[in-house]
Amino acid sequence: MSRLWPPLTGRARVIGITGPPGVGKSTLIGAMAERLSQRGEGLWPSWP
């Protein structure tokens, strides 16, 4: 889908975080968001 809008997506990447309940998905995403924020980058979560 991102190939349809190259000017809008720039260097954006899409990743998926999956796993059973209680394995630390939210903790991982929180740590990733913190690290990206420190680097001046952003994180936009998307749920189906």
mmCIF file of the N, C-alpha and C atoms, coordinates in Angstrom:
data_MODEL
# 
_entry.id   MODEL 
# 
loop_
_atom_site.group_PDB 
_atom_site.id 
_atom_site.type_symbol 
_atom_site.label_atom_id 
_atom_site.label_alt_id 
_atom_site.label_comp_id 
_atom_site.label_asym_id 
_atom_site.label_entity_id 
_atom_site.label_seq_id 
_atom_site.pdbx_PDB_ins_code 
_atom_site.Cartn_x 
_atom_site.Cartn_y 
_atom_site.Cartn_z 
_atom_site.occupancy 
_atom_site.B_iso_or_equiv 
_atom_site.pdbx_formal_charge 
_atom_site.auth_seq_id 
_atom_site.auth_comp_id 
_atom_site.auth_asym_id 
_atom_site.auth_atom_id 
_atom_site.pdbx_PDB_model_num 
ATOM 1   N N  . MET A 1 1  ? 0.821  -1.187  0.000  1.00 0.00 ? 1  MET A N  1 
ATOM 2   C CA . MET A 1 1  ? 0.000  0.000   0.000  1.00 0.00 ? 1  MET A CA 1 
ATOM 3   C C  . MET A 1 1  ? 0.869  1.257   0.000  1.00 0.00 ? 1  MET A C  1 
ATOM 4   N N  . SER A 1 2  ? 1.983  1.233   0.738  1.00 0.00 ? 2  SER A N  1 
ATOM 5   C CA . SER A 1 2  ? 2.822  2.426   0.806  1.00 0.00 ? 2  SER A CA 1 
ATOM 6   C C  . SER A 1 2  ? 3.416  2.776   -0.552 1.00 0.00 ? 2  SER A C  1 
ATOM 7   N N  . ARG A 1 3  ? 3.511  1.802   -1.474 1.00 0.00 ? 3  ARG A N  1 
ATOM 8   C CA . ARG A 1 3  ? 4.029  2.108   -2.812 1.00 0.00 ? 3  ARG A CA 1 
ATOM 9   C C  . ARG A 1 3  ? 3.088  3.025   -3.574 1.00 0.00 ? 3  ARG A C  1 
ATOM 10  N N  . LEU A 1 4  ? 1.829  3.074   -3.171 1.00 0.00 ? 4  LEU A N  1 
ATOM 11  C CA . LEU A 1 4  ? 0.857  3.922   -3.856 1.00 0.00 ? 4  LEU A CA 1 
ATOM 12  C C  . LEU A 1 4  ? 1.034  5.386   -3.499 1.00 0.00 ? 4  LEU A C  1 
ATOM 13  N N  . TRP A 1 5  ? 1.620  5.683   -2.336 1.00 0.00 ? 5  TRP A N  1 
ATOM 14  C CA . TRP A 1 5  ? 1.754  7.066   -1.864 1.00 0.00 ? 5  TRP A CA 1 
ATOM 15  C C  . TRP A 1 5  ? 3.181  7.400   -1.456 1.00 0.00 ? 5  TRP A C  1 
ATOM 16  N N  . PRO A 1 6  ? 4.175  7.161   -2.306 1.00 0.00 ? 6  PRO A N  1 
ATOM 17  C CA . PRO A 1 6  ? 5.560  7.427   -1.892 1.00 0.00 ? 6  PRO A CA 1 
ATOM 18  C C  . PRO A 1 6  ? 5.800  8.841   -1.374 1.00 0.00 ? 6  PRO A C  1 
ATOM 19  N N  . PRO A 1 7  ? 5.211  9.890   -1.980 1.00 0.00 ? 7  PRO A N  1 
ATOM 20  C CA . PRO A 1 7  ? 5.502  11.227  -1.446 1.00 0.00 ? 7  PRO A CA 1 
ATOM 21  C C  . PRO A 1 7  ? 4.992  11.425  -0.015 1.00 0.00 ? 7  PRO A C  1 
ATOM 22  N N  . LEU A 1 8  ? 3.971  10.685  0.368  1.00 0.00 ? 8  LEU A N  1 
ATOM 23  C CA . LEU A 1 8  ? 3.385  10.856  1.696  1.00 0.00 ? 8  LEU A CA 1 
ATOM 24  C C  . LEU A 1 8  ? 4.073  10.014  2.755  1.00 0.00 ? 8  LEU A C  1 
ATOM 25  N N  . THR A 1 9  ? 4.665  8.911   2.361  1.00 0.00 ? 9  THR A N  1 
ATOM 26  C CA . THR A 1 9  ? 5.220  7.988   3.349  1.00 0.00 ? 9  THR A CA 1 
ATOM 27  C C  . THR A 1 9  ? 6.692  8.217   3.642  1.00 0.00 ? 9  THR A C  1 
ATOM 28  N N  . GLY A 1 10 ? 7.420  8.807   2.719  1.00 0.00 ? 10 GLY A N  1 
ATOM 29  C CA . GLY A 1 10 ? 8.844  9.046   2.957  1.00 0.00 ? 10 GLY A CA 1 
ATOM 30  C C  . GLY A 1 10 ? 9.575  7.772   3.308  1.00 0.00 ? 10 GLY A C  1 
ATOM 31  N N  . ARG A 1 11 ? 10.209 7.748   4.474  1.00 0.00 ? 11 ARG A N  1 
ATOM 32  C CA . ARG A 1 11 ? 10.949 6.564   4.926  1.00 0.00 ? 11 ARG A CA 1 
ATOM 33  C C  . ARG A 1 11 ? 10.156 5.750   5.939  1.00 0.00 ? 11 ARG A C  1 
ATOM 34  N N  . ALA A 1 12 ? 8.839  5.886   5.938  1.00 0.00 ? 12 ALA A N  1 
ATOM 35  C CA . ALA A 1 12 ? 7.992  5.183   6.903  1.00 0.00 ? 12 ALA A CA 1 
ATOM 36  C C  . ALA A 1 12 ? 8.134  3.671   6.755  1.00 0.00 ? 12 ALA A C  1 
ATOM 37  N N  . ARG A 1 13 ? 8.016  2.986   7.858  1.00 0.00 ? 13 ARG A N  1 
ATOM 38  C CA . ARG A 1 13 ? 8.043  1.524   7.885  1.00 0.00 ? 13 ARG A CA 1 
ATOM 39  C C  . ARG A 1 13 ? 6.825  1.033   8.647  1.00 0.00 ? 13 ARG A C  1 
ATOM 40  N N  . VAL A 1 14 ? 6.355  -0.139  8.265  1.00 0.00 ? 14 VAL A N  1 
ATOM 41  C CA . VAL A 1 14 ? 5.235  -0.763  8.962  1.00 0.00 ? 14 VAL A CA 1 
ATOM 42  C C  . VAL A 1 14 ? 5.750  -2.057  9.573  1.00 0.00 ? 14 VAL A C  1 
ATOM 43  N N  . ILE A 1 15 ? 5.502  -2.235  10.861 1.00 0.00 ? 15 ILE A N  1 
ATOM 44  C CA . ILE A 1 15 ? 5.879  -3.483  11.523 1.00 0.00 ? 15 ILE A CA 1 
ATOM 45  C C  . ILE A 1 15 ? 4.665  -4.004  12.281 1.00 0.00 ? 15 ILE A C  1 
ATOM 46  N N  . GLY A 1 16 ? 4.649  -5.275  12.532 1.00 0.00 ? 16 GLY A N  1 
ATOM 47  C CA . GLY A 1 16 ? 3.580  -5.885  13.315 1.00 0.00 ? 16 GLY A CA 1 
ATOM 48  C C  . GLY A 1 16 ? 4.152  -6.496  14.581 1.00 0.00 ? 16 GLY A C  1 
ATOM 49  N N  . ILE A 1 17 ? 3.464  -6.298  15.672 1.00 0.00 ? 17 ILE A N  1 
ATOM 50  C CA . ILE A 1 17 ? 3.863  -6.888  16.957 1.00 0.00 ? 17 ILE A CA 1 
ATOM 51  C C  . ILE A 1 17 ? 2.738  -7.820  17.372 1.00 0.00 ? 17 ILE A C  1 
ATOM 52  N N  . THR A 1 18 ? 3.023  -9.104  17.419 1.00 0.00 ? 18 THR A N  1 
ATOM 53  C CA . THR A 1 18 ? 2.002  -10.081 17.785 1.00 0.00 ? 18 THR A CA 1 
ATOM 54  C C  . THR A 1 18 ? 2.534  -11.005 18.870 1.00 0.00 ? 18 THR A C  1 
ATOM 55  N N  . GLY A 1 19 ? 1.627  -11.679 19.531 1.00 0.00 ? 19 GLY A N  1 
ATOM 56  C CA . GLY A 1 19 ? 2.007  -12.647 20.547 1.00 0.00 ? 19 GLY A CA 1 
ATOM 57  C C  . GLY A 1 19 ? 0.870  -12.864 21.514 1.00 0.00 ? 19 GLY A C  1 
ATOM 58  N N  . PRO A 1 20 ? 0.987  -13.891 22.317 1.00 0.00 ? 20 PRO A N  1 
ATOM 59  C CA . PRO A 1 20 ? -0.066 -14.192 23.281 1.00 0.00 ? 20 PRO A CA 1 
ATOM 60  C C  . PRO A 1 20 ? -0.107 -13.145 24.395 1.00 0.00 ? 20 PRO A C  1 
ATOM 61  N N  . PRO A 1 21 ? -1.206 -13.108 25.126 1.00 0.00 ? 21 PRO A N  1 
ATOM 62  C CA . PRO A 1 21 ? -1.323 -12.161 26.239 1.00 0.00 ? 21 PRO A CA 1 
ATOM 63  C C  . PRO A 1 21 ? -0.207 -12.363 27.270 1.00 0.00 ? 21 PRO A C  1 
ATOM 64  N N  . GLY A 1 22 ? 0.295  -11.238 27.778 1.00 0.00 ? 22 GLY A N  1 
ATOM 65  C CA . GLY A 1 22 ? 1.238  -11.300 28.884 1.00 0.00 ? 22 GLY A CA 1 
ATOM 66  C C  . GLY A 1 22 ? 2.699  -11.469 28.519 1.00 0.00 ? 22 GLY A C  1 
ATOM 67  N N  . VAL A 1 23 ? 3.048  -11.405 27.235 1.00 0.00 ? 23 VAL A N  1 
ATOM 68  C CA . VAL A 1 23 ? 4.450  -11.616 26.862 1.00 0.00 ? 23 VAL A CA 1 
ATOM 69  C C  . VAL A 1 23 ? 5.254  -10.320 26.734 1.00 0.00 ? 23 VAL A C  1 
ATOM 70  N N  . GLY A 1 24 ? 4.602  -9.170  26.891 1.00 0.00 ? 24 GLY A N  1 
ATOM 71  C CA . GLY A 1 24 ? 5.331  -7.906  26.894 1.00 0.00 ? 24 GLY A CA 1 
ATOM 72  C C  . GLY A 1 24 ? 5.217  -7.066  25.633 1.00 0.00 ? 24 GLY A C  1 
ATOM 73  N N  . LYS A 1 25 ? 4.173  -7.290  24.837 1.00 0.00 ? 25 LYS A N  1 
ATOM 74  C CA . LYS A 1 25 ? 4.004  -6.500  23.612 1.00 0.00 ? 25 LYS A CA 1 
ATOM 75  C C  . LYS A 1 25 ? 3.882  -5.015  23.922 1.00 0.00 ? 25 LYS A C  1 
ATOM 76  N N  . SER A 1 26 ? 3.068  -4.660  24.866 1.00 0.00 ? 26 SER A N  1 
ATOM 77  C CA . SER A 1 26 ? 2.884  -3.247  25.217 1.00 0.00 ? 26 SER A CA 1 
ATOM 78  C C  . SER A 1 26 ? 4.159  -2.651  25.792 1.00 0.00 ? 26 SER A C  1 
ATOM 79  N N  . THR A 1 27 ? 4.886  -3.434  26.565 1.00 0.00 ? 27 THR A N  1 
ATOM 80  C CA . THR A 1 27 ? 6.161  -2.967  27.119 1.00 0.00 ? 27 THR A CA 1 
ATOM 81  C C  . THR A 1 27 ? 7.158  -2.710  25.992 1.00 0.00 ? 27 THR A C  1 
ATOM 82  N N  . LEU A 1 28 ? 7.218  -3.617  25.028 1.00 0.00 ? 28 LEU A N  1 
ATOM 83  C CA . LEU A 1 28 ? 8.105  -3.447  23.879 1.00 0.00 ? 28 LEU A CA 1 
ATOM 84  C C  . LEU A 1 28 ? 7.733  -2.201  23.080 1.00 0.00 ? 28 LEU A C  1 
ATOM 85  N N  . ILE A 1 29 ? 6.460  -2.020  22.803 1.00 0.00 ? 29 ILE A N  1 
ATOM 86  C CA . ILE A 1 29 ? 6.008  -0.867  22.030 1.00 0.00 ? 29 ILE A CA 1 
ATOM 87  C C  . ILE A 1 29 ? 6.297  0.424   22.789 1.00 0.00 ? 29 ILE A C  1 
ATOM 88  N N  . GLY A 1 30 ? 6.105  0.418   24.090 1.00 0.00 ? 30 GLY A N  1 
ATOM 89  C CA . GLY A 1 30 ? 6.410  1.592   24.904 1.00 0.00 ? 30 GLY A CA 1 
ATOM 90  C C  . GLY A 1 30 ? 7.888  1.939   24.852 1.00 0.00 ? 30 GLY A C  1 
ATOM 91  N N  . ALA A 1 31 ? 8.742  0.927   24.918 1.00 0.00 ? 31 ALA A N  1 
ATOM 92  C CA . ALA A 1 31 ? 10.184 1.155   24.846 1.00 0.00 ? 31 ALA A CA 1 
ATOM 93  C C  . ALA A 1 31 ? 10.581 1.655   23.458 1.00 0.00 ? 31 ALA A C  1 
ATOM 94  N N  . MET A 1 32 ? 9.967  1.103   22.423 1.00 0.00 ? 32 MET A N  1 
ATOM 95  C CA . MET A 1 32 ? 10.249 1.564   21.065 1.00 0.00 ? 32 MET A CA 1 
ATOM 96  C C  . MET A 1 32 ? 9.822  3.020   20.886 1.00 0.00 ? 32 MET A C  1 
ATOM 97  N N  . ALA A 1 33 ? 8.663  3.373   21.404 1.00 0.00 ? 33 ALA A N  1 
ATOM 98  C CA . ALA A 1 33 ? 8.167  4.743   21.298 1.00 0.00 ? 33 ALA A CA 1 
ATOM 99  C C  . ALA A 1 33 ? 9.108  5.710   22.011 1.00 0.00 ? 33 ALA A C  1 
ATOM 100 N N  . GLU A 1 34 ? 9.581  5.323   23.184 1.00 0.00 ? 34 GLU A N  1 
ATOM 101 C CA . GLU A 1 34 ? 10.516 6.167   23.937 1.00 0.00 ? 34 GLU A CA 1 
ATOM 102 C C  . GLU A 1 34 ? 11.807 6.371   23.157 1.00 0.00 ? 34 GLU A C  1 
ATOM 103 N N  . ARG A 1 35 ? 12.358 5.310   22.617 1.00 0.00 ? 35 ARG A N  1 
ATOM 104 C CA . ARG A 1 35 ? 13.611 5.395   21.854 1.00 0.00 ? 35 ARG A CA 1 
ATOM 105 C C  . ARG A 1 35 ? 13.433 6.255   20.602 1.00 0.00 ? 35 ARG A C  1 
ATOM 106 N N  . LEU A 1 36 ? 12.330 6.043   19.885 1.00 0.00 ? 36 LEU A N  1 
ATOM 107 C CA . LEU A 1 36 ? 12.082 6.844   18.684 1.00 0.00 ? 36 LEU A CA 1 
ATOM 108 C C  . LEU A 1 36 ? 11.902 8.312   19.033 1.00 0.00 ? 36 LEU A C  1 
ATOM 109 N N  . SER A 1 37 ? 11.233 8.583   20.136 1.00 0.00 ? 37 SER A N  1 
ATOM 110 C CA . SER A 1 37 ? 11.031 9.959   20.576 1.00 0.00 ? 37 SER A CA 1 
ATOM 111 C C  . SER A 1 37 ? 12.368 10.624  20.894 1.00 0.00 ? 37 SER A C  1 
ATOM 112 N N  . GLN A 1 38 ? 13.260 9.897   21.533 1.00 0.00 ? 38 GLN A N  1 
ATOM 113 C CA . GLN A 1 38 ? 14.588 10.431  21.844 1.00 0.00 ? 38 GLN A CA 1 
ATOM 114 C C  . GLN A 1 38 ? 15.369 10.764  20.579 1.00 0.00 ? 38 GLN A C  1 
ATOM 115 N N  . ARG A 1 39 ? 15.098 10.022  19.520 1.00 0.00 ? 39 ARG A N  1 
ATOM 116 C CA . ARG A 1 39 ? 15.778 10.251  18.244 1.00 0.00 ? 39 ARG A CA 1 
ATOM 117 C C  . ARG A 1 39 ? 15.063 11.289  17.382 1.00 0.00 ? 39 ARG A C  1 
ATOM 118 N N  . GLY A 1 40 ? 13.971 11.842  17.884 1.00 0.00 ? 40 GLY A N  1 
ATOM 119 C CA . GLY A 1 40 ? 13.217 12.836  17.130 1.00 0.00 ? 40 GLY A CA 1 
ATOM 120 C C  . GLY A 1 40 ? 12.314 12.237  16.073 1.00 0.00 ? 40 GLY A C  1 
ATOM 121 N N  . GLU A 1 41 ? 12.037 10.958  16.197 1.00 0.00 ? 41 GLU A N  1 
ATOM 122 C CA . GLU A 1 41 ? 11.174 10.270  15.245 1.00 0.00 ? 41 GLU A CA 1 
ATOM 123 C C  . GLU A 1 41 ? 9.836  9.990   15.904 1.00 0.00 ? 41 GLU A C  1 
ATOM 124 N N  . GLY A 1 42 ? 8.904  9.481   15.138 1.00 0.00 ? 42 GLY A N  1 
ATOM 125 C CA . GLY A 1 42 ? 7.576  9.238   15.676 1.00 0.00 ? 42 GLY A CA 1 
ATOM 126 C C  . GLY A 1 42 ? 7.131  7.796   15.523 1.00 0.00 ? 42 GLY A C  1 
ATOM 127 N N  . LEU A 1 43 ? 6.072  7.475   16.222 1.00 0.00 ? 43 LEU A N  1 
ATOM 128 C CA . LEU A 1 43 ? 5.466  6.144   16.179 1.00 0.00 ? 43 LEU A CA 1 
ATOM 129 C C  . LEU A 1 43 ? 3.971  6.345   16.133 1.00 0.00 ? 43 LEU A C  1 
ATOM 130 N N  . TRP A 1 44 ? 3.325  5.765   15.138 1.00 0.00 ? 44 TRP A N  1 
ATOM 131 C CA . TRP A 1 44 ? 1.879  5.905   15.009 1.00 0.00 ? 44 TRP A CA 1 
ATOM 132 C C  . TRP A 1 44 ? 1.262  4.533   15.055 1.00 0.00 ? 44 TRP A C  1 
ATOM 133 N N  . PRO A 1 45 ? 0.681  4.156   16.183 1.00 0.00 ? 45 PRO A N  1 
ATOM 134 C CA . PRO A 1 45 ? 0.051  2.828   16.286 1.00 0.00 ? 45 PRO A CA 1 
ATOM 135 C C  . PRO A 1 45 ? -1.210 2.771   15.462 1.00 0.00 ? 45 PRO A C  1 
ATOM 136 N N  . SER A 1 46 ? -1.522 1.590   14.978 1.00 0.00 ? 46 SER A N  1 
ATOM 137 C CA . SER A 1 46 ? -2.725 1.374   14.188 1.00 0.00 ? 46 SER A CA 1 
ATOM 138 C C  . SER A 1 46 ? -3.325 0.032   14.586 1.00 0.00 ? 46 SER A C  1 
ATOM 139 N N  . TRP A 1 47 ? -4.596 0.039   14.867 1.00 0.00 ? 47 TRP A N  1 
ATOM 140 C CA . TRP A 1 47 ? -5.303 -1.183  15.204 1.00 0.00 ? 47 TRP A CA 1 
ATOM 141 C C  . TRP A 1 47 ? -6.359 -1.429  14.152 1.00 0.00 ? 47 TRP A C  1 
ATOM 142 N N  . PRO A 1 48 ? -6.594 -2.709  13.827 1.00 0.00 ? 48 PRO A N  1 
ATOM 143 C CA . PRO A 1 48 ? -7.615 -3.008  12.799 1.00 0.00 ? 48 PRO A CA 1 
ATOM 144 C C  . PRO A 1 48 ? -9.011 -2.601  13.226 1.00 0.00 ? 48 PRO A C  1 
# 
